C-alpha cells in the first residue's frame, strides 16, 4: 500500500481536483495505485476466510465488523456493557480487575458477543452475561460465577469465550496460594460437563474439597508446568465416588497436592488432617502421572477401585499413611515405581476388613517404600489402621497382591494380618536403619495367614541373632521363603507358625539363619477323619479295602472316628513332589496300611504292611514324579520282625503280628538267635505251631530248663 504519488498529487501525497484558472491539474489516479488498493481490500477479505464474490458488496464490512476491542477484565468490564458489537472480538487482559497491571495476568482471552445466547448460560468463565452485576458488586466470587443478581434472566445476549479448552484461571482461579480457588475450580469443572480436560495454573489454594460428578468420565486435570495445590482445610482434596464401572478414567497429571499436616513435626504435634489428597471410590482406570500427595491423613484412598495406576514420578510422602486401599473390590491397581516414603504411621495399608470381596491383585513393583516412621516422636504411637508400630506395607485380609519393592529404615517392612494369603513378595530388599534400631521385620499376625511367598528376598543383617520374622498364630501354614538370604528365623519368634525356609540364595552372605529347612511345606492338614469320599475322609472304615482321600493334604491325623479295625489299601489325590505324613492319634482299633510292590502306588519299607496300634505313630512319604508314595521314614520300630524269649519251663510264646488279613497272605519264619545257660539241644529248635489273625505261636521242641532261656527271631513275609 502507498499514498497517491501520480501526476497532480499534492506534496503531501493527497488528491487534488486541480484549478483550471491558474493551470493546476487534477490528480491522476494511476493504475499502480488502484491495483494496490484493490489487492489490499481483496487480501483483507480473503484473509478473513471469505471467498471474493462479485455480487456481494458487504464483504469488507464483514471484516470490519469483526474488529478487536480491548477490555480490562472478565469480571468487571463486561458488566453493564451497552450496545455490544456482534461479531467483534473482545480481547480481555485478565479475569480479575487489576490483572492488566500484574506481571503475569491470567484468565483473559478472546470473546465474541452472541446476541441469541441465553443469559441463563452465564457461568462466569466461558459465558458472560452483561446484566449480571460485576464481581465488585457481589459478596463472593462464587456469587458472580453463579450469576447472582441477574437483571434479565430470560433474556439473550452473552459474551462467549472463543478458546475451546478450559482453564481454572478462566473462572477466576488465582495463580497463587494467597486466596481460595475451590469454587472457581468447581465452576470450571461444571462448565466442562461430564468429560474433558481442565488446565491448572502453577499454584492453587483450596479451602474446601473439590467434588467430581459421579457420572463424570475421563476428566484430565493437568498443568503445562507443574501445579502445586495447597489444601488448607482438614478434609479431602479431590473427591470422586463414581456410580459404577462405566465412569471414572480420570487423570491427574503434573500435580502436587499438599495437606495441612506439618512434614517434620515437633515432639507434641498432633496432625490435624482427617482426609486424603485424593479420595476415590467406585473409580476405574484412573491414572496418576507425575502426581504427588503430601501432608494428609492418607495421601491417596481408593475404595472399590479397579485398574488405577501410577505413571512417571509419583510420590506419597509426609502423610500419616501414604496409600490406603479399602475393600470391597479394590483390585488390580498398579503403583509400580511409586515412591512411598516418610509417612508417619505407615507407607501402604491394604485393608480388606470391609470385604468380601477382598483386595486382590494390586501391584507395587519396583516401588520405593522406606522411612515410614514417626519423625522426632511427632506423631502419636499408632494411628489409622495400625495397632502400635509403623510399617512399610500392611495387608489385612488381602489376597494375591504383588510386591517387588525396596524397603529401608522401618520397624516392620511387611505385616500380613488376619487371613492375608497368597501374596507374592519377589526380589524385595530389606535394609535396617543405620543404627539397627529398626530392623525391617516381617510379621505374620492372626489366624489364616497362609501361602504367602517370599522369593529371592534379601535382608541386610548384621548378625544371626536379630529377629527378622515374627509369627503369633499356629494357623500360619505354607508361608515360604525361597532362595532368600540374610533373614534370621529365631525361636520363639517363629514358634507359633513356622514358615518353610530355603535361606540359600547363591549370593547368600554369612549372616542370617544358615541354609536349611525350618519346617516341611504344609499343604494343609486334616485331623480325625471320618467316613466319606470327600477331601480328608476315609471311604471304608472297618473294611480291608479302605481308601484314604488325601487330595493334596500334607498331613492326616487318625483319631477316634476309627470305629473298627481297618486296612487302608489306597491313598488318593496327592500332588507330585510333595511330602505327606500319616499320624495315629488313637489306640482303640488297629489300622493297617497296606504296601504294594515297586510299581504300586503306596510303597512301604520292604514292601511290607504296617499296623498303627499305638498312639503317636507316624509315617512320612515323598510323592515322586509318577505319583507313587515312597516311605521316607517312620517314628516306630519295624513291625514285620521281632524277637521273643522262651525261658525256664516254657515251651512257646505268642508274639503279636502286623497281620489283620487272612493268614494265607503271609509266611512266618522263625530262627533261634541266642541261648542263655545250658538248655538241652531240643530247646534250640523252634517252629511255628499256630497261626491266627494278628498272632502266631512260636514253640520249642523242649523247655530250656530252670535258669535257661532261648531267644527266637520271627519275621513276617507277604506272599
C-alpha positions as CSV (number, residue, x, y, z in Angstrom):
1,X,0.0,0.0,0.0
2,X,1.2,3.5,-0.7
3,X,-0.2,7.1,-0.9
4,X,-1.0,8.6,-4.3
5,X,2.1,9.9,-6.0
6,X,1.0,10.3,-9.6
7,X,0.7,13.5,-11.6
8,X,-1.3,16.2,-9.8
9,X,-0.8,14.7,-6.3
10,X,-0.2,17.3,-3.6
11,X,3.2,17.5,-2.0
12,X,1.9,15.6,1.0
13,X,0.6,12.8,-1.3
14,X,-3.1,13.7,-1.3
15,X,-5.7,14.0,-4.1
16,X,-6.4,17.4,-5.7
17,X,-9.3,18.4,-8.1
18,X,-6.9,21.0,-9.7
19,X,-7.6,24.6,-10.7
20,X,-8.0,25.3,-14.5
21,X,-8.0,29.0,-13.8
22,X,-4.4,29.0,-12.7
23,X,-3.2,26.0,-14.6
24,X,-3.2,23.4,-11.7
25,X,-4.1,20.0,-13.0
26,X,-6.2,17.5,-11.1
27,X,-4.6,14.4,-9.6
28,X,-4.2,11.5,-11.9
29,X,-5.5,8.2,-10.4
30,X,-2.8,5.8,-11.6
31,X,-3.3,2.1,-12.4
32,X,-0.4,1.3,-9.9
33,X,-2.3,3.0,-7.0
34,X,-5.7,1.4,-7.9
35,X,-4.1,-2.1,-8.1
36,X,-2.5,-1.6,-4.7
37,X,-5.8,-0.6,-3.2
38,X,-7.6,-3.5,-4.9
39,X,-5.1,-6.0,-3.5
40,X,-5.2,-4.6,0.0
41,X,-9.0,-4.9,0.0
42,X,-9.1,-8.4,-1.6
43,X,-6.4,-9.7,0.8
44,X,-8.3,-8.4,3.8
45,X,-11.5,-10.2,2.7
46,X,-9.7,-13.4,1.8
47,X,-7.6,-13.2,5.0
48,X,-11.0,-13.2,6.9
49,X,-11.7,-16.6,5.3
50,X,-14.2,-15.3,2.7
51,X,-14.2,-16.1,-1.0
52,X,-14.4,-13.0,-3.2
53,X,-17.9,-12.6,-4.6
54,X,-18.5,-10.1,-7.4
55,X,-22.2,-9.7,-6.4
56,X,-21.5,-9.2,-2.7
57,X,-20.8,-5.6,-1.7
58,X,-20.8,-6.4,2.1
59,X,-17.7,-8.5,2.3
60,X,-15.4,-5.7,3.5
61,X,-17.9,-4.5,6.1
62,X,-17.9,-8.0,7.5
63,X,-14.2,-7.8,8.0
64,X,-14.6,-4.5,9.8
65,X,-17.4,-5.9,11.9
66,X,-15.1,-8.5,13.4
67,X,-12.6,-6.0,14.7
68,X,-10.9,-6.5,18.0
69,X,-11.9,-4.4,21.0
70,X,-9.6,-4.5,24.1
71,X,-11.2,-4.6,27.6
72,X,-9.7,-4.9,31.0
73,X,-11.2,-7.8,32.9
74,X,-13.8,-10.6,32.6
75,X,-15.3,-10.0,36.0
76,X,-15.8,-6.2,35.7
77,X,-15.6,-4.9,32.1
78,X,-18.5,-6.9,30.6
79,X,-21.0,-6.0,33.3
80,X,-23.3,-3.2,32.1
81,X,-21.7,-3.1,28.7
82,X,-24.4,-1.5,26.4
83,X,-24.8,-2.0,22.7
84,X,-22.1,-4.6,22.3
85,X,-21.0,-5.2,18.7
86,X,-22.0,-8.5,17.2
87,X,-19.1,-10.5,15.6
88,X,-16.5,-8.1,17.0
89,X,-13.7,-9.8,19.1
90,X,-13.2,-8.6,22.6
91,X,-9.7,-9.1,23.8
92,X,-9.7,-9.3,27.6
93,X,-6.4,-8.9,29.5
94,X,-7.3,-10.8,32.7
95,X,-10.1,-12.3,34.7
96,X,-9.7,-10.2,37.8
97,X,-9.7,-6.4,37.7
98,X,-6.2,-5.2,38.1
99,X,-4.9,-8.2,36.3
100,X,-3.7,-5.9,33.5
101,X,-1.0,-4.4,35.7
102,X,0.1,-7.8,37.1
103,X,3.4,-9.1,35.9
104,X,1.7,-12.2,34.6
105,X,-2.1,-11.6,34.2
106,X,-4.2,-14.8,33.9
107,X,-7.8,-15.6,32.9
108,X,-8.1,-13.3,30.0
109,X,-8.8,-14.3,26.4
110,X,-10.9,-13.6,23.3
111,X,-14.7,-13.3,23.4
112,X,-17.4,-12.5,20.9
113,X,-20.9,-11.3,21.6
114,X,-23.7,-13.8,20.6
115,X,-27.0,-12.0,20.6
116,X,-29.0,-15.2,20.8
117,X,-27.2,-16.9,23.6
118,X,-29.5,-17.2,26.7
119,X,-28.3,-15.2,29.6
120,X,-29.1,-18.2,31.8
121,X,-26.0,-19.8,30.4
122,X,-23.8,-17.4,32.3
123,X,-21.0,-19.3,34.2
124,X,-18.5,-16.5,34.8
125,X,-15.8,-18.2,32.8
126,X,-16.8,-19.1,29.2
127,X,-20.2,-17.4,29.0
128,X,-20.7,-13.9,30.5
129,X,-24.0,-12.1,30.8
130,X,-23.6,-8.3,30.7
131,X,-26.6,-8.0,33.0
132,X,-25.0,-9.9,35.9
133,X,-23.6,-7.4,38.4
134,X,-19.8,-7.2,38.3
135,X,-17.6,-9.0,40.8
136,X,-17.1,-5.8,42.8
137,X,-20.8,-5.7,43.4
138,X,-21.0,-9.3,44.6
139,X,-20.4,-10.8,48.1
140,X,-18.2,-13.5,46.7
141,X,-16.6,-14.9,43.6
142,X,-19.0,-17.9,43.7
143,X,-21.9,-15.5,43.6
144,X,-20.6,-13.9,40.4
145,X,-19.9,-17.3,38.9
146,X,-23.5,-18.4,39.8
147,X,-24.9,-15.2,38.2
148,X,-26.4,-13.8,41.4
149,X,-28.3,-10.6,40.7
150,X,-29.0,-11.2,37.0
151,X,-31.4,-8.5,35.9
152,X,-32.6,-10.1,32.7
153,X,-32.7,-13.8,33.5
154,X,-35.0,-14.7,30.5
155,X,-33.1,-12.5,28.0
156,X,-30.5,-13.3,25.5
157,X,-27.1,-11.9,24.6
158,X,-23.8,-13.1,26.1
159,X,-20.1,-12.8,25.6
160,X,-18.7,-16.2,24.7
161,X,-15.1,-17.2,25.1
162,X,-13.5,-18.4,21.8
163,X,-10.9,-20.8,23.2
164,X,-12.1,-24.4,23.1
165,X,-10.1,-25.6,26.2
166,X,-10.9,-24.7,29.8
167,X,-8.5,-23.4,32.3
168,X,-9.2,-22.9,36.0
169,X,-8.0,-19.3,35.7
170,X,-10.7,-18.7,33.2
171,X,-13.1,-18.9,36.1
172,X,-11.2,-16.6,38.4
173,X,-8.8,-19.1,40.0
174,X,-5.8,-17.4,41.4
175,X,-2.3,-18.4,40.2
176,X,-1.0,-18.2,43.7
177,X,-1.8,-19.6,47.2
178,X,-2.8,-16.4,48.8
179,X,-6.5,-16.8,48.2
180,X,-9.0,-19.7,47.8
181,X,-9.8,-21.1,44.4
182,X,-12.0,-24.0,45.3
183,X,-15.3,-22.5,43.9
184,X,-13.5,-21.3,40.8
185,X,-12.2,-24.8,40.0
186,X,-15.6,-26.3,40.7
187,X,-17.1,-23.8,38.3
188,X,-14.6,-24.8,35.6
189,X,-15.5,-28.5,36.2
190,X,-19.2,-27.7,35.9
191,X,-18.7,-25.8,32.7
192,X,-16.7,-28.7,31.2
193,X,-19.6,-31.0,31.8
194,X,-19.1,-34.7,32.4
195,X,-15.9,-35.2,30.5
196,X,-12.9,-33.2,29.2
197,X,-9.6,-31.5,30.2
198,X,-9.1,-28.7,32.7
199,X,-5.8,-26.9,32.8
200,X,-4.5,-25.9,36.2
201,X,-2.1,-22.9,36.9
202,X,1.2,-23.4,38.6
203,X,-0.3,-22.7,42.0
204,X,-3.7,-23.1,43.7
205,X,-5.2,-22.9,47.1
206,X,-8.3,-25.0,48.1
207,X,-10.1,-24.1,51.3
208,X,-12.8,-26.8,50.7
209,X,-12.9,-30.1,48.8
210,X,-13.4,-30.3,45.0
211,X,-16.0,-33.0,44.2
212,X,-16.5,-34.6,40.8
213,X,-19.8,-35.7,39.5
214,X,-20.4,-39.4,40.0
215,X,-21.4,-39.7,36.3
216,X,-18.2,-38.0,35.0
217,X,-15.7,-39.8,32.9
218,X,-12.3,-39.0,31.5
219,X,-11.6,-35.7,33.2
220,X,-8.0,-34.7,32.8
221,X,-6.6,-32.3,35.4
222,X,-3.2,-31.2,34.1
223,X,-0.6,-28.4,34.3
224,X,1.6,-27.4,31.5
225,X,4.3,-26.8,34.1
226,X,3.6,-28.4,37.5
227,X,0.7,-27.2,39.7
228,X,1.2,-27.0,43.4
229,X,-2.1,-27.2,45.3
230,X,-2.3,-26.1,48.9
231,X,-5.2,-27.7,50.7
232,X,-5.8,-25.6,53.8
233,X,-8.7,-27.4,55.3
234,X,-8.6,-30.8,57.2
235,X,-10.7,-32.9,54.8
236,X,-10.1,-34.3,51.3
237,X,-8.6,-32.5,48.4
238,X,-10.4,-34.1,45.4
239,X,-13.4,-36.4,45.9
240,X,-14.8,-38.8,43.3
241,X,-17.4,-41.5,44.1
242,X,-18.4,-43.0,40.7
243,X,-21.8,-44.5,40.0
244,X,-20.4,-47.7,38.6
245,X,-17.6,-49.2,36.4
246,X,-18.7,-47.1,33.4
247,X,-17.4,-43.9,35.0
248,X,-14.1,-42.6,36.1
249,X,-10.9,-43.0,34.0
250,X,-9.8,-39.6,35.3
251,X,-6.3,-38.3,35.1
252,X,-4.3,-36.1,37.4
253,X,-1.1,-35.0,35.7
254,X,1.9,-32.9,36.8
255,X,0.2,-32.0,40.1
256,X,1.4,-31.8,43.7
257,X,-1.3,-31.6,46.3
258,X,-0.3,-30.8,49.9
259,X,-2.4,-31.1,53.0
260,X,-2.3,-29.2,56.4
261,X,0.0,-31.6,58.3
262,X,3.5,-30.4,59.1
263,X,6.1,-32.6,57.3
264,X,8.6,-32.6,60.1
265,X,6.7,-32.0,63.3
266,X,7.8,-31.4,66.8
267,X,7.5,-33.8,69.7
268,X,4.0,-32.8,70.9
269,X,2.4,-32.3,67.4
270,X,-1.0,-33.8,66.6
271,X,-1.7,-33.9,62.9
272,X,-5.0,-32.2,62.0
273,X,-5.8,-33.8,58.7
274,X,-8.7,-36.3,58.6
275,X,-8.8,-36.6,54.8
276,X,-7.0,-37.8,51.7
277,X,-5.3,-35.9,48.9
278,X,-7.4,-37.9,46.5
279,X,-10.4,-39.8,48.0
280,X,-11.7,-42.1,45.2
281,X,-14.5,-44.7,45.4
282,X,-16.0,-46.8,42.7
283,X,-13.2,-45.5,40.5
284,X,-12.0,-47.4,37.4
285,X,-9.0,-46.8,35.2
286,X,-7.8,-43.6,36.8
287,X,-4.2,-42.5,36.0
288,X,-1.8,-40.5,38.2
289,X,1.0,-39.0,36.1
290,X,3.9,-37.3,37.9
291,X,1.5,-36.9,40.8
292,X,2.5,-36.2,44.4
293,X,0.4,-36.1,47.6
294,X,1.9,-34.8,50.9
295,X,0.6,-33.8,54.3
296,X,-2.7,-35.6,54.7
297,X,-4.0,-38.4,56.9
298,X,-3.9,-40.5,53.7
299,X,-2.1,-39.4,50.6
300,X,-4.5,-41.5,48.4
301,X,-7.5,-43.5,49.3
302,X,-9.1,-46.0,46.8
303,X,-12.3,-47.9,47.8
304,X,-14.0,-50.2,45.3
305,X,-11.5,-49.3,42.6
306,X,-10.0,-51.3,39.7
307,X,-7.1,-50.8,37.4
308,X,-6.0,-47.4,38.6
309,X,-2.3,-46.8,38.1
310,X,0.8,-44.6,38.7
311,X,2.9,-43.4,35.7
312,X,6.1,-41.5,35.9
313,X,7.4,-39.7,39.1
314,X,4.6,-40.4,41.7
315,X,5.2,-39.7,45.4
316,X,3.2,-40.2,48.5
317,X,5.1,-38.6,51.4
318,X,4.7,-36.9,54.8
319,X,1.2,-38.3,55.3
320,X,0.2,-40.5,58.2
321,X,-0.4,-43.3,55.7
322,X,0.8,-42.9,52.1
323,X,-1.6,-45.1,50.2
324,X,-4.8,-46.8,51.5
325,X,-6.7,-49.4,49.5
326,X,-10.0,-50.5,51.0
327,X,-12.4,-53.4,50.4
328,X,-14.6,-54.3,48.8
329,X,-13.4,-54.8,45.3
330,X,-10.2,-52.8,45.2
331,X,-8.2,-54.9,42.7
332,X,-5.6,-54.7,40.1
333,X,-4.3,-51.2,41.0
334,X,-0.7,-50.6,39.9
335,X,1.7,-48.5,42.0
336,X,4.8,-49.7,40.2
337,X,7.6,-47.2,40.5
338,X,5.9,-45.1,43.1
339,X,7.9,-43.5,46.0
340,X,6.1,-44.1,49.3
341,X,8.3,-42.5,51.9
342,X,8.4,-40.7,55.2
343,X,4.8,-41.2,56.1
344,X,4.5,-41.1,59.8
345,X,2.5,-44.2,60.6
346,X,2.8,-46.4,57.5
347,X,3.5,-46.5,53.8
348,X,0.8,-48.7,52.3
349,X,-2.3,-50.1,54.0
350,X,-4.4,-52.6,52.1
351,X,-7.4,-53.2,54.4
352,X,-9.9,-55.9,53.5
353,X,-12.0,-55.7,56.6
354,X,-14.8,-54.2,54.6
355,X,-15.0,-57.3,52.3
356,X,-15.7,-59.6,50.8
357,X,-14.6,-59.3,48.1
358,X,-11.2,-58.6,49.5
359,X,-8.4,-56.5,47.9
360,X,-6.6,-58.7,45.3
361,X,-4.0,-58.3,42.5
362,X,-2.7,-54.9,43.5
363,X,0.9,-54.3,42.4
364,X,3.8,-52.4,44.0
365,X,6.6,-53.4,41.6
366,X,9.9,-51.5,41.7
367,X,8.3,-49.3,44.4
368,X,10.4,-47.4,46.9
369,X,8.9,-47.9,50.4
370,X,11.2,-46.5,53.1
371,X,11.4,-44.5,56.3
372,X,7.7,-44.7,57.1
373,X,8.3,-43.8,60.7
374,X,7.4,-41.1,63.3
375,X,9.6,-38.0,63.0
376,X,11.0,-36.8,66.3
377,X,8.1,-38.6,68.0
378,X,5.9,-36.0,66.4
379,X,3.1,-38.4,65.6
380,X,1.5,-40.4,68.4
381,X,2.2,-44.1,68.5
382,X,-0.2,-46.0,66.4
383,X,-2.7,-44.4,64.1
384,X,-5.2,-45.2,61.4
385,X,-5.0,-48.9,60.5
386,X,-2.2,-49.6,62.9
387,X,-2.0,-51.1,66.4
388,X,1.2,-49.9,67.8
389,X,4.0,-49.8,65.3
390,X,5.0,-48.1,62.0
391,X,5.2,-50.2,58.8
392,X,6.2,-50.2,55.2
393,X,3.2,-52.2,53.9
394,X,0.4,-53.8,55.9
395,X,-2.1,-56.2,54.4
396,X,-5.3,-57.1,56.3
397,X,-7.5,-59.8,54.6
398,X,-5.8,-59.1,51.3
399,X,-5.0,-61.8,48.7
400,X,-2.7,-62.4,45.8
401,X,-1.1,-58.9,45.8
402,X,2.4,-58.4,44.2
403,X,5.3,-56.6,45.8
404,X,8.7,-56.1,44.4
405,X,10.0,-53.1,46.4
406,X,13.0,-51.6,48.1
407,X,12.4,-51.3,51.9
408,X,14.5,-49.3,54.2
409,X,14.6,-47.8,57.7
410,X,11.3,-49.2,59.1
411,X,10.4,-51.2,62.2
412,X,8.2,-53.5,60.2
413,X,8.7,-53.6,56.4
414,X,5.8,-56.1,55.9
415,X,2.8,-57.0,58.1
416,X,0.5,-59.8,57.0
417,X,-2.6,-59.9,59.1
418,X,-6.0,-61.6,59.6
419,X,-6.2,-64.1,56.7
420,X,-4.0,-62.3,54.3
421,X,-2.9,-65.1,51.9
422,X,-1.3,-66.0,48.6
423,X,0.6,-62.7,48.4
424,X,3.8,-62.7,46.5
425,X,6.9,-60.8,47.5
426,X,9.7,-61.1,44.9
427,X,13.2,-59.6,45.0
428,X,12.3,-57.4,47.9
429,X,15.3,-55.8,49.6
430,X,15.1,-55.1,53.4
431,X,17.6,-52.6,54.8
432,X,17.6,-51.6,58.5
433,X,18.1,-48.2,59.9
434,X,21.7,-47.1,60.1
435,X,21.8,-47.8,63.8
436,X,19.9,-51.0,63.6
437,X,17.2,-49.7,65.9
438,X,14.7,-50.6,63.2
439,X,15.3,-53.9,61.6
440,X,12.7,-54.1,58.8
441,X,11.0,-57.1,60.2
442,X,8.2,-59.3,58.5
443,X,5.3,-60.2,60.8
444,X,2.5,-62.8,60.4
445,X,-0.4,-61.8,62.6
446,X,-3.7,-63.5,63.4
447,X,-5.4,-66.7,62.1
448,X,-5.4,-67.8,58.5
449,X,-2.3,-66.1,57.2
450,X,-1.2,-68.8,54.8
451,X,0.5,-69.5,51.5
452,X,2.4,-66.2,51.2
453,X,5.7,-66.5,49.3
454,X,9.0,-64.5,49.5
455,X,11.3,-65.2,46.6
456,X,14.8,-64.0,46.1
457,X,14.4,-61.6,49.0
458,X,17.4,-60.1,50.8
459,X,17.7,-58.9,54.3
460,X,20.7,-56.7,55.2
461,X,21.5,-58.3,58.6
462,X,24.4,-57.7,61.0
463,X,24.3,-61.0,62.8
464,X,22.4,-64.2,63.3
465,X,20.6,-63.1,66.5
466,X,18.4,-60.2,65.4
467,X,14.7,-61.2,65.0
468,X,13.6,-60.6,61.4
469,X,10.5,-62.9,61.2
470,X,7.6,-63.0,63.7
471,X,4.6,-65.3,63.8
472,X,1.9,-65.2,66.5
473,X,-0.6,-67.9,65.5
474,X,-0.4,-71.7,64.9
475,X,-2.6,-71.3,61.8
476,X,0.2,-69.8,59.7
477,X,0.6,-72.5,57.1
478,X,2.6,-72.8,54.0
479,X,4.3,-69.4,54.1
480,X,7.6,-69.8,52.3
481,X,10.9,-68.1,52.0
482,X,12.5,-69.4,48.8
483,X,16.1,-68.6,47.7
484,X,16.3,-65.8,50.2
485,X,19.3,-64.5,52.1
486,X,20.2,-62.8,55.3
487,X,16.9,-63.5,57.3
488,X,17.1,-64.7,60.9
489,X,14.5,-67.2,61.9
490,X,14.8,-67.1,65.7
491,X,12.9,-69.0,68.4
492,X,10.5,-68.2,70.0
493,X,9.5,-65.5,67.5
494,X,8.5,-68.1,64.9
495,X,7.3,-70.9,67.2
496,X,3.6,-70.2,66.6
497,X,3.6,-70.8,62.8
498,X,6.9,-71.9,61.2
499,X,7.4,-70.9,57.6
500,X,9.1,-73.1,55.1
501,X,12.6,-71.7,54.6
502,X,15.2,-72.2,51.9
503,X,17.5,-69.4,53.0
504,X,20.1,-70.2,50.5
505,X,20.3,-67.7,47.7
506,X,23.5,-68.3,45.6
507,X,24.8,-64.9,46.8
508,X,24.0,-65.6,50.5
509,X,26.1,-63.7,53.0
510,X,27.3,-65.1,56.3
511,X,24.6,-63.5,58.4
512,X,21.1,-64.9,58.6
513,X,19.9,-68.3,59.7
514,X,22.0,-70.9,57.8
515,X,20.6,-72.6,54.8
516,X,18.2,-75.4,55.8
517,X,14.6,-76.3,56.2
518,X,12.9,-75.0,59.3
519,X,9.7,-76.9,58.6
520,X,8.5,-79.1,55.7
521,X,6.0,-77.3,53.5
522,X,2.5,-77.9,54.7
523,X,-0.2,-78.3,52.0
524,X,-2.9,-78.4,54.6
525,X,-3.8,-81.0,57.2
526,X,-6.9,-82.8,58.5
527,X,-7.4,-84.2,61.9
528,X,-9.7,-87.1,63.0
529,X,-11.0,-88.1,59.5
530,X,-14.4,-89.9,59.4
531,X,-16.2,-92.0,56.9
532,X,-16.7,-90.3,53.5
533,X,-15.5,-89.7,50.0
534,X,-14.6,-86.0,50.2
535,X,-11.2,-84.5,50.9
536,X,-9.7,-85.7,54.2
537,X,-12.1,-88.6,54.8
538,X,-11.8,-92.4,54.7
539,X,-14.0,-94.5,52.4
540,X,-14.5,-97.9,54.1
541,X,-13.7,-97.6,57.8
542,X,-13.9,-101.1,59.3
543,X,-13.1,-102.9,56.0
544,X,-9.9,-104.4,54.4
545,X,-10.1,-102.2,51.4
546,X,-10.5,-98.6,52.8
547,X,-9.4,-95.6,50.7
548,X,-7.8,-92.6,52.4
549,X,-8.9,-89.4,50.4
550,X,-5.8,-87.2,50.9
551,X,-6.5,-84.9,47.9
552,X,-3.5,-82.6,48.3
553,X,-3.3,-82.6,52.1
554,X,0.1,-82.7,53.6
555,X,-0.9,-84.3,56.9
556,X,-3.7,-86.5,58.2
557,X,-4.1,-87.4,61.8
558,X,-6.2,-90.5,62.6
559,X,-8.5,-90.1,65.6
560,X,-11.5,-91.6,67.4
561,X,-13.6,-91.8,64.3
562,X,-11.8,-95.0,63.5
563,X,-14.6,-97.2,64.8
564,X,-13.2,-100.7,63.8
565,X,-10.1,-102.4,62.7
566,X,-9.3,-101.0,59.2
567,X,-6.9,-101.7,56.4
568,X,-6.1,-98.8,54.1
569,X,-5.3,-100.2,50.7
570,X,-5.2,-96.9,48.8
571,X,-4.2,-93.2,49.3
572,X,-5.6,-90.9,46.6
573,X,-5.2,-87.3,45.4
574,X,-1.7,-86.4,46.5
575,X,0.4,-84.0,44.4
576,X,3.6,-85.0,42.7
577,X,6.7,-83.8,44.6
578,X,5.0,-83.2,47.9
579,X,5.5,-84.6,51.4
580,X,2.7,-86.5,53.2
581,X,2.6,-87.6,56.8
582,X,0.1,-90.0,58.3
583,X,-0.3,-89.9,62.1
584,X,-2.1,-92.2,64.5
585,X,-3.7,-90.4,67.4
586,X,-5.9,-93.2,68.6
587,X,-5.4,-96.7,70.1
588,X,-8.9,-98.1,70.0
589,X,-8.5,-100.1,66.9
590,X,-5.6,-101.2,64.7
591,X,-5.2,-99.6,61.3
592,X,-3.2,-101.4,58.8
593,X,-1.5,-99.5,55.9
594,X,-1.1,-101.9,53.0
595,X,2.1,-101.8,50.9
596,X,2.2,-102.6,47.3
597,X,5.1,-103.6,45.2
598,X,7.7,-101.4,43.4
599,X,5.2,-100.3,40.7
600,X,2.2,-99.8,43.0
601,X,1.0,-96.5,44.5
602,X,1.8,-97.0,48.2
603,X,5.3,-98.4,48.8
604,X,6.3,-99.1,52.4
605,X,9.8,-100.1,53.5
606,X,10.5,-103.6,52.4
607,X,7.1,-103.7,50.6
608,X,5.6,-104.8,53.9
609,X,2.4,-103.7,55.6
610,X,2.5,-101.7,58.8
611,X,0.0,-101.5,61.6
612,X,-0.9,-98.4,63.6
613,X,-1.7,-99.7,67.0
614,X,0.0,-97.2,69.4
615,X,-0.7,-93.5,70.0
616,X,1.7,-91.1,68.3
617,X,2.9,-93.4,65.5
618,X,3.6,-91.7,62.1
619,X,5.0,-92.4,58.7
620,X,6.2,-89.8,56.2
621,X,6.1,-90.2,52.4
622,X,7.5,-88.5,49.4
623,X,5.4,-88.4,46.2
624,X,7.6,-88.9,43.2
625,X,7.0,-87.7,39.7
626,X,4.9,-90.8,38.8
627,X,2.6,-90.1,41.7
628,X,3.9,-93.0,43.8
629,X,4.1,-92.7,47.6
630,X,7.5,-93.8,48.9
631,X,8.1,-94.1,52.6
632,X,11.0,-92.0,53.7
633,X,10.7,-92.5,57.5
634,X,8.7,-93.6,60.5
635,X,8.9,-92.9,64.2
636,X,8.5,-96.5,65.4
637,X,10.2,-99.9,65.1
638,X,9.8,-102.3,62.1
639,X,6.7,-104.4,62.9
640,X,7.5,-107.1,60.3
641,X,10.0,-108.8,62.5
642,X,10.8,-109.2,66.2
643,X,12.3,-111.4,68.9
644,X,10.7,-113.5,71.7
645,X,12.4,-115.1,74.6
646,X,11.3,-118.5,76.0
647,X,12.7,-119.5,79.4
648,X,12.6,-122.0,82.2
649,X,9.7,-124.5,81.8
650,X,8.0,-122.6,78.9
651,X,7.9,-124.2,75.6
652,X,6.1,-121.5,73.5
653,X,5.3,-117.7,73.1
654,X,2.6,-115.7,71.3
655,X,4.1,-112.5,69.7
656,X,1.7,-110.0,68.1
657,X,2.0,-109.7,64.3
658,X,1.2,-106.8,61.9
659,X,-1.5,-109.0,60.3
660,X,-5.1,-108.1,60.0
661,X,-5.9,-110.1,56.9
662,X,-6.3,-113.9,56.4
663,X,-3.2,-115.8,57.3
664,X,-2.8,-117.3,53.9
665,X,-1.4,-114.0,52.7
666,X,1.7,-114.3,54.9
667,X,4.6,-116.6,55.7
668,X,6.3,-116.5,59.1
669,X,9.9,-117.5,59.6
670,X,11.5,-118.2,63.0
671,X,15.1,-118.7,63.9
672,X,16.8,-119.3,67.2
673,X,19.1,-116.3,67.7
674,X,20.7,-116.9,71.1
675,X,20.7,-119.0,74.3
676,X,21.4,-118.3,77.9
677,X,22.6,-121.0,80.3
678,X,22.8,-124.6,79.1
679,X,19.4,-125.6,77.6
680,X,19.1,-129.1,76.0
681,X,19.7,-129.4,72.3
682,X,15.9,-129.9,71.7
683,X,15.3,-126.5,73.2
684,X,17.2,-124.8,70.4
685,X,14.9,-126.0,67.7
686,X,11.9,-123.7,67.0
687,X,8.9,-123.8,64.8
688,X,5.5,-122.2,64.2
689,X,2.8,-124.3,65.8
690,X,-0.2,-122.0,65.4
691,X,-1.4,-119.1,63.3
692,X,-4.3,-116.8,64.0
693,X,-5.3,-113.3,62.7
694,X,-2.9,-111.0,64.3
695,X,-0.7,-113.6,66.2
696,X,1.3,-116.8,65.9
697,X,2.6,-119.4,68.3
698,X,6.3,-119.9,68.4
699,X,7.2,-123.3,70.1
700,X,10.4,-125.1,71.1
701,X,10.8,-128.9,70.9
702,X,11.7,-128.8,74.7
703,X,11.7,-126.4,77.5
704,X,15.0,-124.6,78.2
705,X,15.0,-125.7,81.8
706,X,15.4,-123.8,85.0
707,X,17.7,-120.8,84.7
708,X,18.0,-121.2,81.0
709,X,16.4,-119.2,78.1
710,X,16.2,-119.3,74.3
711,X,15.8,-116.2,72.0
712,X,13.8,-116.7,68.8
713,X,13.7,-114.2,65.9
714,X,10.5,-114.0,63.8
715,X,9.7,-112.3,60.5
716,X,6.6,-112.0,58.5
717,X,6.8,-112.0,54.7
718,X,3.9,-111.2,52.4
719,X,3.2,-113.8,49.7
